[in-house]
Amino acid sequence: MRPLWKDILISLFMGMVVPWMVLNFAAALLEEEPEIPETLPQVQETVPETVHLPMLLRLSDGSTREMDMDDYLVRVVLAEMPASFETEALKAQAVVARTYTRRAYTTGGKHGDGSICTDPACCQAYITEADYLAKGGTEESIEKIKAAVAASSGYVLTYEGALIEATYFSCSGGRTEDAAAVWGTDYPYLQSVESPGEENAAHYTDTISYDAERLEALLGLDSSRLGAVTYTEGGGVDTIVIGGTEFKGTELRRLLGLRSTAFTLTREGDTITITTKGYGHRVGMSQYGADAMAVSGSSFEEILAYYYQGTQLIRLEIDESGEMR
């Protein structure tokens, strides 16, 4: 028989010493700091592979030369949109300019041969990097725009499978215009929409004054008496009667060189004052409106979907045989 004192010692060991050893081991595990790797994996933003599309640039002498689309678009965006705008707005500008250029290339465009000239009143504005720097631009701005063009490389807007009429302008004055109200042709994706946030645009409003005699000479009238005015859905002047003659708002804009068709006329004595809102034809994407959306957090996809409602954003690609797919 085992002595009683041995049983007592074993019981004390199992009841007191062993639990103490377990608790200390557990505490040591909790205090042990996890290993931290010396370097963390770097997350890099992926830039889509460049899609090399051809385009035809029409020079001032009427000749044309082929350029790579994205090289051309860098120069268009430099000329068309301030580099200070948000990157998402710059991407949206690149997409609409690419769509406009590609549509001309495939359909013949305004010049019939698929080329695009550098006259903004006809096709699109254009400035070389060297000329941009000579006019006070910076290398940082050029790199910013190159990055925006590269990030949207190959993307165009379509409607029911066809490239859209990707029209754009500077500032709407608060609401864009229907294409039908300006050009007489209706496009489902070029409809009037609100365009908030443009108040800081250089030409959100402009005022010009004429004396009655000068206005009558410009319009070929015997009287500058103001009559009835009708308006479009987008807030532009549809028709206006001056001196008993009815003018379309688009006609009066052309004759007087107004910033837009969203204008009001007031007369005080022999002075006629015209106040315009916005700058451009006001159809399609407002550049200042696009920037306001980007400042509020909208992506270039969201900007394009808003100003060209019902369109699809797709990415063109050229296969090994040189065919578009």
Secondary structure, 3 states (H helix, E strand, C coil): CCCHHHHHHHHHHHHHHHHHHHHHHHHHHHHCCCCCCCCCCCCCCCCCCCCCCEEEEECCCCCEEEEEHHHHHHHHHHHHCCCCCCHHHHHHHHHHHHHHHHHHHHHCCCCCCCEECCCCCCCCCCCCHHHHHHCCCCHHHHHHHHHHHHHCCCEEEEECCEECCCCEECECCCECCCHHHHHCCCCCCCCCCECCCCCCCCCCEEEEEEEHHHHHHHHCCCCCCEEEEEECCCCCEEEEEECCEEEEHHHHHHHHCCCCCCEEEEEECCEEEEEEECECCCCCEEHHHHHHHHHCCCCHHHHHHHHCCCCEEEECCECCCCCEC
